[in-house]
Amino acid sequence: SWGLYSSYNGILKDVGPMCENLSHIPFHEDGILIGHTRAASHGDVSKDNAHPFKLKADTKGEIIGAHNGHISNYADMDKKYQEMLLRTL
């Protein structure tokens, strides 16, 4: 699976070869672009599991992220750091 974030298009995700879709996506010369391809090591190959992902922090903003590998203790980390994240944004 693959995904892109651009400040123009937001988050776009799909499954399959990325190169077949890039010619159909409009890009601007300025702004931010994050791209990520993913071979599933944890979870299904799907649009939902593709990166980048968006974390919303109450009404104070959002974070766009991507990572390599899998985070086996993601549920514990989410619980532990959710309150801290909300305080810092």
Phi and psi restraints in degrees (value plus and minus 20) as a CYANA .aco file:
   2 TRP   PHI    -167.7  -127.7
   2 TRP   PSI     143.2   183.2
   3 GLY   PHI    -176.3  -136.3
   3 GLY   PSI     137.2   177.2
   4 LEU   PHI    -155.9  -115.9
   4 LEU   PSI     124.6   164.6
   5 TYR   PHI    -142.2  -102.2
   5 TYR   PSI     109.2   149.2
   6 SER   PHI    -152.0  -112.0
   6 SER   PSI     129.9   169.9
   7 SER   PHI     -87.3   -47.3
   7 SER   PSI     -34.2     5.8
   8 TYR   PHI    -110.1   -70.1
   8 TYR   PSI     -65.1   -25.1
   9 ASN   PHI    -120.5   -80.5
   9 ASN   PSI     -33.9     6.1
  10 GLY   PHI      58.2    98.2
  10 GLY   PSI    -169.4  -129.4
  11 ILE   PHI    -115.1   -75.1
  11 ILE   PSI     109.0   149.0
  12 LEU   PHI    -142.9  -102.9
  12 LEU   PSI     113.4   153.4
  13 LYS   PHI    -157.8  -117.8
  13 LYS   PSI     132.0   172.0
  14 ASP   PHI    -181.5  -141.5
  14 ASP   PSI     154.3   194.3
  15 VAL   PHI    -136.5   -96.5
  15 VAL   PSI     120.6   160.6
  16 GLY   PHI      89.6   129.6
  16 GLY   PSI    -193.5  -153.5
  17 PRO   PHI     -83.5   -43.5
  17 PRO   PSI     106.1   146.1
  18 MET   PHI     -85.4   -45.4
  18 MET   PSI     -58.0   -18.0
  19 CYS   PHI     -82.3   -42.3
  19 CYS   PSI     -45.1    -5.1
  20 GLU   PHI     -92.1   -52.1
  20 GLU   PSI     -38.6     1.4
  21 ASN   PHI    -125.9   -85.9
  21 ASN   PSI     -39.9     0.1
  22 LEU   PHI     -81.8   -41.8
  22 LEU   PSI     -53.7   -13.7
  23 SER   PHI     -89.4   -49.4
  23 SER   PSI     -34.1     5.9
  24 HIS   PHI    -118.2   -78.2
  24 HIS   PSI     -20.7    19.3
  25 ILE   PHI    -124.7   -84.7
  25 ILE   PSI     101.7   141.7
  26 PRO   PHI     -95.0   -55.0
  26 PRO   PSI     114.6   154.6
  27 PHE   PHI    -144.7  -104.7
  27 PHE   PSI     133.3   173.3
  28 HIS   PHI    -128.7   -88.7
  28 HIS   PSI     138.2   178.2
  29 GLU   PHI     -94.1   -54.1
  29 GLU   PSI     -44.7    -4.7
  30 ASP   PHI    -130.7   -90.7
  30 ASP   PSI     148.7   188.7
  31 GLY   PHI      86.9   126.9
  31 GLY   PSI    -180.8  -140.8
  32 ILE   PHI    -136.5   -96.5
  32 ILE   PSI     120.2   160.2
  33 LEU   PHI    -157.4  -117.4
  33 LEU   PSI     105.4   145.4
  34 ILE   PHI    -142.9  -102.9
  34 ILE   PSI     109.0   149.0
  35 GLY   PHI    -143.6  -103.6
  35 GLY   PSI     129.3   169.3
  36 HIS   PHI    -173.0  -133.0
  36 HIS   PSI     115.1   155.1
  37 THR   PHI    -132.9   -92.9
  37 THR   PSI     131.3   171.3
  38 ARG   PHI    -160.2  -120.2
  38 ARG   PSI     105.0   145.0
  39 ALA   PHI    -119.6   -79.6
  39 ALA   PSI     100.4   140.4
  40 ALA   PHI     -84.1   -44.1
  40 ALA   PSI      97.3   137.3
  41 SER   PHI    -125.5   -85.5
  41 SER   PSI     -35.9     4.1
  42 HIS   PHI    -171.6  -131.6
  42 HIS   PSI     105.8   145.8
  43 GLY   PHI      68.6   108.6
  43 GLY   PSI     150.4   190.4
  44 ASP   PHI     -97.9   -57.9
  44 ASP   PSI     138.3   178.3
  45 VAL   PHI     -99.6   -59.6
  45 VAL   PSI      87.8   127.8
  46 SER   PHI    -177.2  -137.2
  46 SER   PSI     143.4   183.4
  47 LYS   PHI     -79.9   -39.9
  47 LYS   PSI     -60.7   -20.7
  48 ASP   PHI     -81.6   -41.6
  48 ASP   PSI     -55.4   -15.4
  49 ASN   PHI    -108.4   -68.4
  49 ASN   PSI     -25.6    14.4
  50 ALA   PHI     -90.4   -50.4
  50 ALA   PSI     135.5   175.5
  51 HIS   PHI    -128.1   -88.1
  51 HIS   PSI     139.7   179.7
  52 PRO   PHI     -93.8   -53.8
  52 PRO   PSI     146.4   186.4
  53 PHE   PHI    -147.0  -107.0
  53 PHE   PSI     141.6   181.6
  54 LYS   PHI    -137.6   -97.6
  54 LYS   PSI     111.1   151.1
  55 LEU   PHI    -129.4   -89.4
  55 LEU   PSI     102.8   142.8
  56 LYS   PHI    -115.0   -75.0
  56 LYS   PSI     119.2   159.2
  57 ALA   PHI    -140.5  -100.5
  57 ALA   PSI      65.3   105.3
  58 ASP   PHI      35.6    75.6
  58 ASP   PSI    -155.0  -115.0
  59 THR   PHI    -123.2   -83.2
  59 THR   PSI     -10.3    29.7
  60 LYS   PHI    -110.1   -70.1
  60 LYS   PSI     -25.1    14.9
  61 GLY   PHI     123.4   163.4
  61 GLY   PSI    -187.5  -147.5
  62 GLU   PHI    -168.2  -128.2
  62 GLU   PSI     139.9   179.9
  63 ILE   PHI    -143.7  -103.7
  63 ILE   PSI     112.3   152.3
  64 ILE   PHI    -122.1   -82.1
  64 ILE   PSI     109.8   149.8
  65 GLY   PHI    -163.2  -123.2
  65 GLY   PSI     147.6   187.6
  66 ALA   PHI    -176.1  -136.1
  66 ALA   PSI     132.4   172.4
  67 HIS   PHI    -168.2  -128.2
  67 HIS   PSI     141.3   181.3
  68 ASN   PHI    -125.4   -85.4
  68 ASN   PSI     131.3   171.3
  69 GLY   PHI      63.7   103.7
  69 GLY   PSI    -194.0  -154.0
  70 HIS   PHI    -143.9  -103.9
  70 HIS   PSI     131.9   171.9
  71 ILE   PHI    -126.8   -86.8
  71 ILE   PSI      80.9   120.9
  72 SER   PHI     -91.0   -51.0
  72 SER   PSI     -45.0    -5.0
  73 ASN   PHI    -126.0   -86.0
  73 ASN   PSI      16.5    56.5
  74 TYR   PHI     -80.6   -40.6
  74 TYR   PSI     -55.7   -15.7
  75 ALA   PHI     -87.8   -47.8
  75 ALA   PSI     -62.4   -22.4
  76 ASP   PHI     -83.8   -43.8
  76 ASP   PSI     -63.8   -23.8
  77 MET   PHI     -85.4   -45.4
  77 MET   PSI     -60.0   -20.0
  78 ASP   PHI     -79.7   -39.7
  78 ASP   PSI     -66.4   -26.4
  79 LYS   PHI     -83.0   -43.0
  79 LYS   PSI     -65.3   -25.3
  80 LYS   PHI     -87.2   -47.2
  80 LYS   PSI     -61.6   -21.6
  81 TYR   PHI    -121.7   -81.7
  81 TYR   PSI     -25.3    14.7
  82 GLN   PHI     -79.6   -39.6
  82 GLN   PSI     -66.1   -26.1
  83 GLU   PHI     -84.2   -44.2
  83 GLU   PSI     -61.4   -21.4
  84 MET   PHI     -84.2   -44.2
  84 MET   PSI     -61.3   -21.3
  85 LEU   PHI     -81.0   -41.0
  85 LEU   PSI     -63.8   -23.8
  86 LEU   PHI     -83.6   -43.6
  86 LEU   PSI     -54.1   -14.1
  87 ARG   PHI     -92.5   -52.5
  87 ARG   PSI     -48.7    -8.7
  88 THR   PHI    -109.2   -69.2
  88 THR   PSI     -37.9     2.1
